[in-house]
Amino acid sequence: MSATGSPTYPIQTTLPHASRLVMGCMGLGGGWDEHPISAADEKLAFSVIETALENGITFFDHADIYTFGKAETVFGRYLKHFPEQRQGLILQSKCAIKLPKPGQTGQYDCSKAAIIASVEASLARLATDYLDILLLHRPDPLMHIDEVAAAFELLAQQGKVRHFGVSNMGWAQLQLLQSALVQPLKVNQLEMSLSAHHWLDEGVMIGMPAGANKHFGYGTVEYCQLHKVQIQSWGSLAQGRYSPGYAGQTATEQAVSQLLQQLAAEYQCSSEAILLAWLMRHPAGIQPVIGSTNVTRIKACTQAPNILLNREHWYQLYVAARGVALP
């Protein structure tokens, strides 16, 4: 359902025919431990993948660290069972986070060797010859842009990665990295939700004393719009904090939850769809990542591309989530 007279959604997707929603695979493969993938883990993963595909989601987001590599492994098992599905999928993975091991410190590593080794391992786990997109997961303070460029160029020449992007980077980091690259960066994946609305506050509060601590990332959304970098939102469903019965819900979150339910009834859809539609209403053409492994919730989310919030409802949600009126 859309509001009469409202503009259509801005469509800005990384690749032609990419679905408007991305299925996040962080929860696949079992726990974040060394336990092997169980039959139940595999059954759940296959169910999540099939539910996504049946509801029009063909874009899947991975990372080398997700459940210690098991998320990619169990997805690879699915592709081994159904190899004909690979051609219709967009597979995205991420590298650069090094989880701490006994006696070591957790860190980020964007060196050429680390990037290439991560991609090789991800391809083996995913049972595929190539990634559609590779993202640098976090900004590495010790990153040398020429090393990253060399890694990207080699992977592209070898046909192992078709497109590149980043995650959790600000506009200045994007600009610096892009200066060394041949290919344009295609994606920036950022934390964005009705709860994590700092990316909006940065613009709304610019030049105001009350917003002096909000501007570290100011300009990132605009940079991505200007340079046609697809913004993907992680944490899109606000970690469930607006769901009825969420433990420790604040008064502000309760008010938002009630408003979401009211709007869901008005638009004849799920509250999850309203949450995602709020993100998608922004002119940047945000592509939400869904991290749930609950198939009912995944189906509820897939209603979002059919919902176009009107301006009043969009601002009602934003102001309710802020907990204070706009300046």
C-alpha positions as CSV (number, residue, x, y, z in Angstrom):
1,M,0.0,0.0,0.0
2,S,1.3,3.4,-0.8
3,A,0.1,6.9,0.0
4,T,-1.6,8.8,-2.8
5,G,0.7,11.4,-4.3
6,S,3.9,10.2,-2.6
7,P,7.0,9.6,-4.8
8,T,8.0,6.1,-5.7
9,Y,10.9,4.5,-3.9
10,P,14.4,5.6,-4.9
11,I,15.9,2.5,-6.6
12,Q,19.6,2.3,-6.3
13,T,20.9,-1.2,-6.2
14,T,24.5,-2.4,-6.6
15,L,23.9,-4.8,-9.5
16,P,21.1,-5.1,-12.1
17,H,18.3,-7.3,-10.9
18,A,19.4,-7.2,-7.2
19,S,16.6,-7.7,-4.8
20,R,15.6,-4.7,-2.7
21,L,16.2,-6.7,0.5
22,V,19.3,-8.6,1.5
23,M,19.2,-11.8,3.5
24,G,21.8,-11.6,6.2
25,C,23.4,-14.9,7.0
26,M,25.1,-14.2,10.3
27,G,22.8,-16.5,12.2
28,L,23.3,-19.6,10.0
29,G,25.5,-22.6,10.9
30,G,24.8,-22.8,14.7
31,G,26.6,-21.0,17.5
32,W,29.7,-18.9,17.6
33,D,31.8,-21.8,18.7
34,E,33.9,-24.7,17.4
35,H,31.0,-27.2,17.5
36,P,30.3,-28.9,14.2
37,I,27.2,-28.0,12.1
38,S,24.4,-30.2,13.2
39,A,21.5,-31.7,11.2
40,A,19.2,-29.1,12.8
41,D,21.5,-26.3,11.9
42,E,21.6,-27.4,8.3
43,K,17.8,-27.8,8.2
44,L,17.3,-24.3,9.6
45,A,19.8,-22.8,7.1
46,F,18.1,-24.5,4.1
47,S,14.7,-23.3,5.3
48,V,16.0,-19.7,5.7
49,I,17.5,-19.7,2.2
50,E,14.5,-21.3,0.6
51,T,12.1,-18.9,2.4
52,A,14.1,-15.9,1.1
53,L,14.2,-17.2,-2.5
54,E,10.5,-18.0,-2.4
55,N,9.8,-14.4,-1.4
56,G,11.9,-12.7,-3.9
57,I,15.2,-12.2,-2.0
58,T,18.2,-13.3,-4.1
59,F,20.9,-11.3,-2.4
60,F,22.7,-13.1,0.5
61,D,25.2,-11.3,2.8
62,H,28.0,-13.3,4.5
63,A,31.3,-12.6,6.3
64,D,34.2,-14.9,6.9
65,I,33.8,-14.7,10.7
66,Y,30.0,-15.5,10.9
67,T,29.6,-18.3,13.3
68,F,33.4,-19.0,12.9
69,G,33.0,-19.7,9.2
70,K,30.1,-22.1,9.6
71,A,27.5,-19.7,8.1
72,E,29.4,-19.9,4.8
73,T,30.0,-23.6,5.1
74,V,26.3,-24.5,5.6
75,F,25.4,-22.1,2.7
76,G,27.9,-24.0,0.6
77,R,26.2,-27.2,1.5
78,Y,23.0,-25.8,0.1
79,L,24.7,-24.9,-3.2
80,K,26.2,-28.4,-3.4
81,H,22.7,-29.8,-3.2
82,F,21.2,-27.2,-5.6
83,P,24.1,-26.0,-7.8
84,E,21.6,-24.6,-10.4
85,Q,20.6,-21.9,-7.9
86,R,24.1,-20.2,-8.0
87,Q,23.6,-18.3,-11.2
88,G,20.5,-16.5,-9.9
89,L,22.0,-15.5,-6.6
90,I,24.1,-12.5,-5.5
91,L,26.7,-13.6,-2.9
92,Q,28.4,-11.0,-0.9
93,S,31.0,-11.7,1.8
94,K,33.2,-9.6,4.0
95,C,36.8,-9.8,5.4
96,A,39.2,-7.9,7.6
97,I,38.0,-8.8,11.2
98,K,40.3,-11.1,13.0
99,L,38.6,-12.6,16.0
100,P,40.8,-12.9,19.1
101,K,42.5,-16.3,19.8
102,P,44.0,-17.3,23.1
103,G,46.9,-15.0,23.9
104,Q,46.1,-12.7,20.9
105,T,44.2,-9.5,20.5
106,G,41.2,-9.1,18.2
107,Q,42.1,-6.8,15.4
108,Y,41.4,-5.7,11.8
109,D,43.6,-6.7,8.9
110,C,43.2,-5.1,5.4
111,S,46.6,-6.3,4.2
112,K,46.9,-7.8,0.7
113,A,47.7,-11.3,2.1
114,A,44.9,-11.3,4.6
115,I,42.3,-10.2,2.0
116,I,43.3,-12.8,-0.5
117,A,43.5,-15.6,2.1
118,S,40.1,-14.7,3.4
119,V,38.5,-14.7,-0.1
120,E,40.1,-18.1,-0.9
121,A,38.7,-19.6,2.3
122,S,35.2,-18.1,1.7
123,L,35.0,-19.4,-1.8
124,A,35.9,-22.9,-0.5
125,R,33.3,-22.8,2.2
126,L,30.6,-21.3,-0.1
127,A,31.3,-23.9,-2.8
128,T,31.5,-21.3,-5.5
129,D,34.1,-20.0,-7.9
130,Y,33.4,-16.3,-7.3
131,L,31.9,-13.7,-5.0
132,D,29.6,-11.2,-6.6
133,I,30.8,-8.6,-4.0
134,L,33.5,-8.4,-1.4
135,L,33.4,-5.9,1.4
136,L,36.0,-4.8,3.8
137,H,34.2,-5.4,7.1
138,R,35.7,-2.7,9.3
139,P,38.2,0.2,8.7
140,D,41.7,-1.0,9.5
141,P,43.7,2.0,11.0
142,L,46.9,0.3,9.5
143,M,45.4,-0.1,6.1
144,H,47.6,0.8,3.1
145,I,45.3,1.7,0.2
146,D,47.8,0.5,-2.4
147,E,47.9,-2.9,-0.8
148,V,44.1,-3.1,-0.8
149,A,44.1,-2.0,-4.5
150,A,46.6,-4.7,-5.4
151,A,44.5,-7.3,-3.7
152,F,41.3,-6.2,-5.3
153,E,42.9,-6.0,-8.8
154,L,44.3,-9.5,-8.5
155,L,41.0,-11.0,-7.3
156,A,39.2,-9.3,-10.1
157,Q,41.7,-10.5,-12.7
158,Q,41.4,-14.0,-11.4
159,G,37.6,-13.8,-11.7
160,K,37.2,-14.5,-8.0
161,V,35.5,-11.3,-7.1
162,R,33.3,-9.2,-9.4
163,H,32.7,-6.1,-7.4
164,F,34.0,-4.5,-4.2
165,G,32.8,-2.4,-1.4
166,V,33.2,-1.6,2.3
167,S,31.3,-1.8,5.6
168,N,31.2,0.7,8.4
169,M,33.3,3.4,6.7
170,G,32.8,7.1,6.6
171,W,32.9,9.3,3.5
172,A,36.6,10.3,3.9
173,Q,37.7,6.7,4.2
174,L,35.7,5.8,1.1
175,Q,37.2,8.7,-0.8
176,L,40.8,7.8,0.2
177,L,40.4,4.2,-0.7
178,Q,38.6,5.0,-4.0
179,S,41.6,7.1,-5.0
180,A,43.7,4.0,-5.3
181,L,41.2,1.7,-7.0
182,V,40.4,1.0,-10.6
183,Q,36.9,-0.3,-9.9
184,P,34.3,2.0,-8.2
185,L,33.3,0.9,-4.8
186,K,29.8,-0.4,-5.0
187,V,28.6,-0.8,-1.5
188,N,28.8,0.7,2.0
189,Q,27.1,-1.3,4.7
190,L,26.3,0.8,7.8
191,E,24.3,0.4,11.0
192,M,20.9,2.0,10.3
193,S,17.5,1.5,11.8
194,L,14.7,3.4,13.4
195,S,16.7,2.9,16.7
196,A,20.1,3.7,15.3
197,H,19.1,7.0,13.7
198,H,22.4,8.8,14.3
199,W,22.9,9.1,10.5
200,L,19.8,11.3,10.3
201,D,20.6,13.3,13.4
202,E,24.0,14.2,12.0
203,G,22.3,16.1,9.3
204,V,19.3,17.5,11.2
205,M,21.5,18.8,14.1
206,I,24.3,20.2,12.0
207,G,25.6,23.6,13.3
208,M,23.7,23.2,16.6
209,P,25.5,22.9,20.0
210,A,23.2,20.0,20.9
211,G,24.5,18.1,17.8
212,A,28.2,18.8,18.3
213,N,29.0,15.2,19.2
214,K,26.9,13.8,16.3
215,H,28.9,14.8,13.3
216,F,31.8,12.3,13.0
217,G,30.2,10.5,10.1
218,Y,28.3,13.5,8.7
219,G,28.4,13.5,4.9
220,T,28.7,9.8,4.4
221,V,25.1,9.3,3.2
222,E,25.4,12.2,0.9
223,Y,28.8,11.0,-0.5
224,C,27.3,7.6,-1.2
225,Q,24.3,9.2,-3.0
226,L,26.6,11.4,-5.0
227,H,29.0,8.6,-6.1
228,K,26.3,6.0,-6.5
229,V,27.6,3.8,-3.7
230,Q,24.8,1.4,-2.6
231,I,24.0,1.9,1.1
232,Q,23.0,-1.3,2.9
233,S,21.7,-1.1,6.4
234,W,22.7,-3.7,9.0
235,G,20.7,-4.0,12.2
236,S,17.7,-2.9,10.1
237,L,15.1,-4.4,12.5
238,A,16.7,-2.6,15.6
239,Q,17.5,-6.0,17.1
240,G,13.9,-6.6,17.9
241,R,13.7,-3.8,20.5
242,Y,10.3,-2.6,19.2
243,S,8.7,-6.0,19.2
244,P,6.0,-6.5,21.8
245,G,7.4,-8.2,24.8
246,Y,11.0,-7.2,24.2
247,A,12.7,-7.4,27.6
248,G,13.8,-4.1,29.1
249,Q,11.8,-2.0,26.6
250,T,12.1,1.7,27.5
251,A,9.1,4.1,27.5
252,T,10.3,5.5,24.2
253,E,10.6,2.1,22.7
254,Q,7.1,1.2,23.9
255,A,5.7,4.3,22.3
256,V,7.4,3.4,19.0
257,S,6.2,-0.2,19.2
258,Q,2.6,1.0,19.6
259,L,3.0,3.4,16.7
260,L,4.4,0.6,14.5
261,Q,1.4,-1.6,15.3
262,Q,-1.0,1.2,14.4
263,L,0.7,1.9,11.1
264,A,0.9,-1.8,10.3
265,A,-2.8,-2.0,10.7
266,E,-3.3,1.1,8.5
267,Y,-1.0,-0.2,5.8
268,Q,-2.3,-3.8,6.2
269,C,1.2,-5.2,6.6
270,S,3.5,-6.4,9.4
271,S,5.3,-4.1,11.8
272,E,8.6,-5.5,10.4
273,A,7.6,-4.2,7.0
274,I,6.9,-0.7,8.4
275,L,10.4,-0.7,10.0
276,L,12.1,-1.5,6.7
277,A,9.8,0.8,4.7
278,W,10.9,3.6,7.0
279,L,14.5,3.0,5.9
280,M,13.6,2.5,2.3
281,R,11.7,5.8,2.1
282,H,14.9,7.8,2.4
283,P,16.2,9.2,-1.0
284,A,19.5,7.4,-0.6
285,G,17.8,4.1,-1.7
286,I,18.8,2.2,1.3
287,Q,18.9,-1.6,0.9
288,P,18.0,-3.3,4.2
289,V,19.8,-6.4,5.4
290,I,17.5,-8.9,7.3
291,G,19.4,-10.8,9.9
292,S,16.6,-13.0,11.3
293,T,16.5,-16.8,11.0
294,N,12.8,-16.9,11.9
295,V,11.1,-17.8,8.6
296,T,7.8,-16.1,9.7
297,R,9.7,-12.9,10.4
298,I,11.5,-13.1,7.1
299,K,8.2,-13.5,5.2
300,A,6.8,-10.5,7.2
301,C,9.9,-8.4,6.1
302,T,9.3,-9.1,2.4
303,Q,6.2,-7.0,2.4
304,A,8.3,-3.9,2.8
305,P,9.0,-3.1,-0.9
306,N,5.2,-2.8,-1.4
307,I,4.9,-0.2,1.4
308,L,5.5,3.5,0.7
309,L,5.1,5.5,3.9
310,N,3.8,9.0,3.5
311,R,5.7,11.9,4.9
312,E,3.6,12.3,8.0
313,H,4.0,8.7,9.0
314,W,7.8,8.7,8.3
315,Y,8.3,11.8,10.6
316,Q,6.0,10.4,13.2
317,L,8.3,7.3,13.5
318,Y,11.5,9.4,13.5
319,V,10.3,11.8,16.2
320,A,8.9,9.0,18.3
321,A,12.3,7.1,18.1
322,R,14.2,10.3,18.9
323,G,12.0,10.8,22.0
324,V,12.1,14.5,21.5
325,A,10.7,16.9,19.0
326,L,12.7,18.1,16.0
327,P,14.6,21.4,16.6
